[in-house]
Amino acid sequence: MTDLAKLRTANAARWSAMRVTGKATTIDAVARRLIAPAAKAHYQAVEARTGVPWWFIAVVHEREASQKWSANIAQGDPWNRESTHVPAGRGPFNSWEDAAFDALVMCPPYASRNKDWSSGGALTMLEQYNGLGYAGKGVPSPYIWSGTDQYVSGKYVADHVYDPDVVDRQLGCAALIRRMAALDPSVMVAASKPPPGAPTKKAAAAVVVTGAVAATVAHSAGHPLWIIVAIGVTVFGALGLFLYLKRKQASP
């Protein structure tokens, strides 16, 4: 079973390190199409009903259905007929918005229940939406990372059939969200918070300051040199541990 907390941390680190490598004009054209006022109005109407950010709905619509308004964002099937692909047996619906509501509220991974819309949280929910097969293999999902330097190759070419040499040519969600955010300030992807117990810069600063104060007090009080050295070793040891844990936390 995939550890979602670790996947959120890994996706947040990838987002921070990510460099977009896809064709800039193509990414810009798709991003502008997704944030166009008419399209955005549809996405915001679904956001109002589900609590899912409109930009999340937009990139799902693009990945699942190439933004076709006749298609369900759940799997790309026509929303006015019962779906045949997973999730199968959904619909028919009265409108694109009703189909989107069903996909986000009634179908796994139940995106409407998500409360973490930071970079790590949103990208991990997108990965769950597509499926956790890539995470199970320990590789970046092209659904998220295609078009960035975080993805090279590997794709599920059929259900449960993974080919490590196939390259997904469809733009991933991360590259699209990055460009959308540059064009539209309402696309707000917050930085991920460190998991409980994770080392922070404030904690490291506190260790250093406390150690420096302790060494100064020890010196002023005339304590032997070895005590002052011991304090210094302890401080730098704690700082070294902090840096190690930060690197480990950022590793996928």
C-alpha positions as a LaTeX table, in Angstrom:
\begin{tabular}{lrrr}
\hline
Residue & $x$ (\AA) & $y$ (\AA) & $z$ (\AA) \\
\hline
Met1 & 0.00 & 0.00 & 0.00 \\
Thr2 & 1.31 & 3.45 & $-0.92$ \\
Asp3 & 2.33 & 5.71 & 1.97 \\
Leu4 & 0.44 & 8.87 & 1.01 \\
Ala5 & 2.28 & 11.05 & 3.54 \\
Lys6 & 5.61 & 10.13 & 1.94 \\
Leu7 & 4.16 & 10.62 & $-1.52$ \\
Arg8 & 2.96 & 14.13 & $-0.57$ \\
Thr9 & 6.46 & 14.96 & 0.68 \\
Ala10 & 8.05 & 13.55 & $-2.48$ \\
Asn11 & 5.66 & 15.43 & $-4.78$ \\
Ala12 & 6.20 & 18.69 & $-2.87$ \\
Ala13 & 9.96 & 18.27 & $-3.29$ \\
Arg14 & 9.56 & 17.51 & $-6.99$ \\
Trp15 & 7.36 & 20.58 & $-7.43$ \\
Ser16 & 9.98 & 22.78 & $-5.77$ \\
Ala17 & 12.79 & 21.33 & $-7.91$ \\
Met18 & 10.76 & 21.07 & $-11.13$ \\
Arg19 & 11.89 & 22.66 & $-14.37$ \\
Val20 & 9.40 & 22.74 & $-17.23$ \\
Thr21 & 10.90 & 21.12 & $-20.34$ \\
Gly22 & 7.86 & 20.84 & $-22.61$ \\
Lys23 & 7.37 & 23.13 & $-25.57$ \\
Ala24 & 6.60 & 26.52 & $-24.08$ \\
Thr25 & 4.15 & 27.60 & $-26.79$ \\
Thr26 & 2.15 & 24.40 & $-26.43$ \\
Ile27 & 1.98 & 24.62 & $-22.65$ \\
Asp28 & 0.99 & 28.29 & $-22.86$ \\
Ala29 & $-1.77$ & 27.58 & $-25.38$ \\
Val30 & $-3.31$ & 24.80 & $-23.27$ \\
Ala31 & $-3.00$ & 26.82 & $-20.05$ \\
Arg32 & $-4.73$ & 29.81 & $-21.65$ \\
Arg33 & $-7.50$ & 27.56 & $-22.92$ \\
Leu34 & $-8.03$ & 26.17 & $-19.40$ \\
Ile35 & $-8.20$ & 29.60 & $-17.76$ \\
Ala36 & $-10.36$ & 31.22 & $-20.46$ \\
Pro37 & $-13.33$ & 32.98 & $-18.82$ \\
Ala38 & $-15.99$ & 30.69 & $-20.30$ \\
Ala39 & $-14.14$ & 27.53 & $-19.24$ \\
Lys40 & $-13.24$ & 28.94 & $-15.84$ \\
Ala41 & $-16.90$ & 29.71 & $-15.16$ \\
His42 & $-17.75$ & 26.02 & $-15.58$ \\
Tyr43 & $-14.90$ & 24.96 & $-13.31$ \\
Gln44 & $-15.80$ & 27.51 & $-10.66$ \\
Ala45 & $-19.43$ & 26.35 & $-10.71$ \\
Val46 & $-18.22$ & 22.84 & $-9.85$ \\
Glu47 & $-15.82$ & 24.23 & $-7.24$ \\
Ala48 & $-18.77$ & 25.94 & $-5.53$ \\
Arg49 & $-20.56$ & 22.59 & $-5.28$ \\
Thr50 & $-17.60$ & 20.41 & $-4.28$ \\
Gly51 & $-14.95$ & 22.57 & $-2.61$ \\
Val52 & $-12.36$ & 21.30 & $-5.10$ \\
Pro53 & $-10.25$ & 24.16 & $-6.55$ \\
Trp54 & $-11.26$ & 25.13 & $-10.06$ \\
Trp55 & $-7.73$ & 24.77 & $-11.42$ \\
Phe56 & $-7.57$ & 21.16 & $-10.17$ \\
Ile57 & $-10.80$ & 20.42 & $-12.04$ \\
Ala58 & $-9.38$ & 22.12 & $-15.15$ \\
Val59 & $-6.22$ & 20.02 & $-15.39$ \\
Val60 & $-8.18$ & 16.82 & $-14.68$ \\
His61 & $-10.55$ & 17.78 & $-17.51$ \\
Glu62 & $-7.57$ & 18.25 & $-19.81$ \\
Arg63 & $-5.85$ & 14.99 & $-18.89$ \\
Glu64 & $-8.99$ & 12.85 & $-18.92$ \\
Ala65 & $-10.85$ & 14.36 & $-21.86$ \\
Ser66 & $-8.66$ & 16.95 & $-23.61$ \\
Gln67 & $-11.15$ & 19.52 & $-22.25$ \\
Lys68 & $-14.03$ & 18.12 & $-24.33$ \\
Trp69 & $-17.27$ & 19.43 & $-22.81$ \\
Ser70 & $-19.12$ & 16.35 & $-23.99$ \\
Ala71 & $-16.89$ & 14.11 & $-21.87$ \\
Asn72 & $-16.96$ & 13.18 & $-18.18$ \\
Ile73 & $-13.87$ & 14.19 & $-16.19$ \\
Ala74 & $-14.08$ & 10.84 & $-14.38$ \\
Gln75 & $-12.70$ & 8.86 & $-17.33$ \\
Gly76 & $-13.41$ & 10.73 & $-20.56$ \\
Asp77 & $-16.61$ & 8.84 & $-21.47$ \\
Pro78 & $-19.63$ & 10.80 & $-22.76$ \\
Trp79 & $-21.52$ & 12.10 & $-19.73$ \\
Asn80 & $-24.92$ & 11.69 & $-21.39$ \\
Arg81 & $-24.49$ & 7.89 & $-21.49$ \\
Glu82 & $-23.61$ & 5.31 & $-18.85$ \\
Ser83 & $-19.83$ & 5.07 & $-18.56$ \\
Thr84 & $-18.00$ & 1.94 & $-19.69$ \\
His85 & $-14.50$ & 2.80 & $-18.45$ \\
Val86 & $-13.44$ & 2.99 & $-14.79$ \\
Pro87 & $-15.33$ & 4.28 & $-12.94$ \\
Ala88 & $-17.89$ & 2.33 & $-14.97$ \\
Gly89 & $-21.64$ & 2.46 & $-14.60$ \\
Arg90 & $-21.83$ & 6.20 & $-13.85$ \\
Gly91 & $-24.49$ & 8.32 & $-15.50$ \\
Pro92 & $-26.10$ & 9.33 & $-17.67$ \\
Phe93 & $-26.09$ & 12.88 & $-16.32$ \\
Asn94 & $-28.05$ & 16.00 & $-17.14$ \\
Ser95 & $-24.99$ & 18.22 & $-17.65$ \\
Trp96 & $-21.21$ & 18.34 & $-17.67$ \\
Glu97 & $-21.33$ & 19.96 & $-14.21$ \\
Asp98 & $-23.46$ & 17.14 & $-12.76$ \\
Ala99 & $-21.03$ & 14.56 & $-14.15$ \\
Ala100 & $-18.07$ & 16.46 & $-12.68$ \\
Phe101 & $-19.81$ & 16.66 & $-9.31$ \\
Asp102 & $-20.30$ & 12.88 & $-9.34$ \\
Ala103 & $-16.65$ & 12.28 & $-10.28$ \\
Leu104 & $-15.31$ & 14.46 & $-7.47$ \\
Val105 & $-17.80$ & 13.60 & $-4.73$ \\
Met106 & $-19.07$ & 10.09 & $-5.37$ \\
Cys107 & $-16.10$ & 8.32 & $-6.98$ \\
Pro108 & $-12.67$ & 7.36 & $-5.59$ \\
Pro109 & $-10.41$ & 9.04 & $-4.60$ \\
Tyr110 & $-13.21$ & 11.37 & $-3.41$ \\
Ala111 & $-11.35$ & 14.58 & $-4.19$ \\
Ser112 & $-14.01$ & 16.68 & $-2.45$ \\
Arg113 & $-12.90$ & 15.23 & 0.89 \\
Asn114 & $-9.34$ & 16.46 & 0.47 \\
Lys115 & $-8.33$ & 19.33 & 2.74 \\
Asp116 & $-4.71$ & 19.72 & 1.64 \\
Trp117 & $-4.45$ & 21.80 & $-1.52$ \\
Ser118 & $-0.78$ & 22.64 & $-1.10$ \\
Ser119 & 1.61 & 21.53 & $-3.83$ \\
Gly120 & 2.21 & 18.13 & $-2.24$ \\
Gly121 & $-1.44$ & 17.59 & $-1.33$ \\
Ala122 & $-2.92$ & 18.67 & $-4.66$ \\
Leu123 & $-0.41$ & 16.76 & $-6.79$ \\
Thr124 & $-0.86$ & 13.63 & $-4.70$ \\
Met125 & $-4.63$ & 13.85 & $-5.06$ \\
Leu126 & $-4.13$ & 14.15 & $-8.83$ \\
Glu127 & $-1.92$ & 11.08 & $-8.72$ \\
Gln128 & $-4.57$ & 9.19 & $-6.75$ \\
Tyr129 & $-7.15$ & 10.30 & $-9.32$ \\
Asn130 & $-5.13$ & 8.66 & $-12.07$ \\
Gly131 & $-4.01$ & 5.68 & $-10.00$ \\
Leu132 & $-1.09$ & 4.87 & $-7.72$ \\
Gly133 & 0.62 & 2.37 & $-10.01$ \\
Tyr134 & 3.58 & 4.66 & $-10.63$ \\
Ala135 & 4.01 & 5.40 & $-6.94$ \\
Gly136 & 3.98 & 1.67 & $-6.31$ \\
Lys137 & 6.96 & 1.37 & $-8.65$ \\
Gly138 & 8.70 & 4.33 & $-7.03$ \\
Val139 & 8.71 & 6.38 & $-10.24$ \\
Pro140 & 7.23 & 9.82 & $-11.03$ \\
Ser141 & 3.79 & 9.68 & $-12.63$ \\
Pro142 & 3.62 & 11.14 & $-16.15$ \\
Tyr143 & 0.04 & 12.16 & $-15.37$ \\
Ile144 & 1.67 & 14.73 & $-13.08$ \\
Trp145 & 5.19 & 15.25 & $-14.38$ \\
Ser146 & 5.18 & 14.80 & $-18.15$ \\
Gly147 & 6.62 & 17.95 & $-19.71$ \\
Thr148 & 9.03 & 18.52 & $-16.83$ \\
Asp149 & 12.50 & 17.35 & $-15.88$ \\
Gln150 & 10.97 & 15.15 & $-13.17$ \\
Tyr151 & 9.81 & 12.65 & $-15.81$ \\
Val152 & 11.83 & 10.80 & $-18.45$ \\
Ser153 & 9.91 & 7.71 & $-19.52$ \\
Gly154 & 7.60 & 4.93 & $-18.38$ \\
Lys155 & 3.87 & 4.59 & $-18.99$ \\
Tyr156 & 1.02 & 2.20 & $-18.37$ \\
Val157 & 0.04 & 1.33 & $-21.95$ \\
Ala158 & $-2.94$ & $-0.77$ & $-20.78$ \\
Asp159 & $-4.51$ & $-1.77$ & $-17.49$ \\
His160 & $-1.75$ & $-3.28$ & $-15.34$ \\
Val161 & 0.70 & $-3.20$ & $-18.29$ \\
Tyr162 & 3.70 & $-0.93$ & $-17.65$ \\
Asp163 & 6.34 & $-0.21$ & $-20.30$ \\
Pro164 & 9.42 & 1.60 & $-18.91$ \\
Asp165 & 10.52 & 2.76 & $-22.37$ \\
Val166 & 7.31 & 4.44 & $-23.54$ \\
Val167 & 7.16 & 8.22 & $-23.14$ \\
Asp168 & 3.87 & 9.93 & $-22.30$ \\
Arg169 & 3.55 & 12.83 & $-24.75$ \\
Gln170 & 0.48 & 14.38 & $-23.13$ \\
Leu171 & 1.24 & 17.37 & $-20.92$ \\
Gly172 & 1.30 & 16.58 & $-17.20$ \\
Cys173 & $-0.69$ & 18.45 & $-14.59$ \\
Ala174 & 2.30 & 20.07 & $-12.87$ \\
Ala175 & 3.58 & 21.88 & $-15.98$ \\
Leu176 & 0.06 & 23.12 & $-16.74$ \\
Ile177 & $-0.58$ & 24.32 & $-13.19$ \\
Arg178 & 2.75 & 26.15 & $-13.12$ \\
Arg179 & 1.89 & 28.04 & $-16.31$ \\
Met180 & $-1.73$ & 28.66 & $-15.26$ \\
Ala181 & $-0.53$ & 30.15 & $-11.98$ \\
Ala182 & 1.75 & 32.53 & $-13.90$ \\
Leu183 & $-1.19$ & 33.69 & $-16.01$ \\
Asp184 & $-3.99$ & 33.75 & $-13.41$ \\
Pro185 & $-3.37$ & 34.78 & $-9.78$ \\
Ser186 & $-6.43$ & 32.84 & $-8.61$ \\
Val187 & $-4.49$ & 29.63 & $-9.26$ \\
Met188 & $-3.04$ & 29.41 & $-5.77$ \\
Val189 & $-0.84$ & 26.44 & $-4.92$ \\
Ala190 & 0.51 & 26.90 & $-1.42$ \\
Ala191 & 3.84 & 25.51 & $-0.26$ \\
Ser192 & 3.49 & 22.20 & 1.54 \\
Lys193 & 3.87 & 22.18 & 5.30 \\
Pro194 & 6.50 & 19.81 & 6.71 \\
Pro195 & 5.02 & 16.66 & 8.26 \\
Pro196 & 4.68 & 16.55 & 12.07 \\
Gly197 & 8.06 & 16.05 & 13.70 \\
Ala198 & 9.99 & 17.13 & 10.61 \\
Pro199 & 12.99 & 19.41 & 11.21 \\
Thr200 & 12.50 & 23.10 & 10.43 \\
Lys201 & 14.80 & 26.07 & 9.89 \\
Lys202 & 13.52 & 27.66 & 13.09 \\
Ala203 & 14.42 & 24.53 & 15.03 \\
Ala204 & 17.93 & 24.53 & 13.56 \\
Ala205 & 18.37 & 28.23 & 14.39 \\
Ala206 & 17.18 & 27.59 & 17.94 \\
Val207 & 19.76 & 24.83 & 18.37 \\
Val208 & 22.58 & 27.05 & 17.13 \\
Val209 & 21.55 & 30.07 & 19.21 \\
Thr210 & 21.07 & 27.98 & 22.34 \\
Gly211 & 24.47 & 26.36 & 21.85 \\
Ala212 & 26.18 & 29.71 & 21.31 \\
Val213 & 24.59 & 31.17 & 24.44 \\
Ala214 & 25.55 & 28.11 & 26.48 \\
Ala215 & 29.15 & 28.29 & 25.28 \\
Thr216 & 29.36 & 32.01 & 26.07 \\
Val217 & 27.96 & 31.51 & 29.56 \\
Ala218 & 30.33 & 28.60 & 30.17 \\
His219 & 33.31 & 30.67 & 29.06 \\
Ser220 & 32.27 & 33.66 & 31.20 \\
Ala221 & 31.86 & 31.42 & 34.21 \\
Gly222 & 35.38 & 30.16 & 33.81 \\
His223 & 34.45 & 26.56 & 33.00 \\
Pro224 & 37.22 & 24.36 & 31.58 \\
Leu225 & 37.88 & 24.48 & 27.85 \\
Trp226 & 36.70 & 20.89 & 27.36 \\
Ile227 & 33.18 & 21.84 & 28.46 \\
Ile228 & 33.02 & 24.63 & 25.90 \\
Val229 & 34.34 & 22.29 & 23.18 \\
Ala230 & 31.76 & 19.67 & 24.16 \\
Ile231 & 28.99 & 22.23 & 23.78 \\
Gly232 & 30.27 & 23.17 & 20.33 \\
Val233 & 30.47 & 19.54 & 19.23 \\
Thr234 & 26.92 & 18.96 & 20.42 \\
Val235 & 25.61 & 22.00 & 18.55 \\
Phe236 & 27.28 & 21.09 & 15.27 \\
Gly237 & 26.24 & 17.47 & 15.68 \\
Ala238 & 22.64 & 18.55 & 16.08 \\
Leu239 & 22.93 & 20.81 & 13.04 \\
Gly240 & 24.41 & 17.95 & 11.00 \\
Leu241 & 21.52 & 15.71 & 12.03 \\
Phe242 & 19.05 & 18.41 & 10.98 \\
Leu243 & 20.60 & 18.65 & 7.50 \\
Tyr244 & 20.60 & 14.88 & 7.12 \\
Leu245 & 16.93 & 14.62 & 8.06 \\
Lys246 & 16.01 & 17.43 & 5.65 \\
Arg247 & 17.73 & 15.60 & 2.78 \\
Lys248 & 16.03 & 12.35 & 3.76 \\
Gln249 & 12.65 & 14.11 & 3.98 \\
Ala250 & 13.09 & 15.53 & 0.47 \\
Ser251 & 14.01 & 12.17 & $-1.05$ \\
Pro252 & 11.19 & 10.39 & $-2.95$ \\
\hline
\end{tabular}
